């Protein structure tokens, strides 16, 4: 698999549909060709939990004048086309994306595969040589420079680079 879109979301609180940032990195034939990042105004008027603000640094004042998920997703869809999605811990990102689609009465794009770099790493790398499969740890394991963890674009780009290594033989 050498063409896909790595995607990452951040949420305002524990509600999966409270997406407040989305990042995506498009890879075509093993080369990063496009990047997408937008802050998102979570709806309904979700509160920002102190804990999540401390993790990603995004608060209400950052998103109050931003577009809602439905508008952001339309713009992102032009970039993604029908390429497969990849996420680091797909269970979280897919749950959030599905929940946000439901809030807006939109159909989730079930017609494309959605892969997980955590699952692939666990099947590929022995735990004895990589004790944690967190995104920073996997990047360090593969020698991929990574900073700004929990920024949706930085995480999506790191995921894309990890996926290029992990799925190179697929």
Helices and strands as residue ranges (DSSP letters): E 4-11, E 19-28, E 31-39, H 50-56, H 60-63, H 69-80, E 85-87, H 90-103, E 114-116, H 117-124, H 135-142, H 152-166
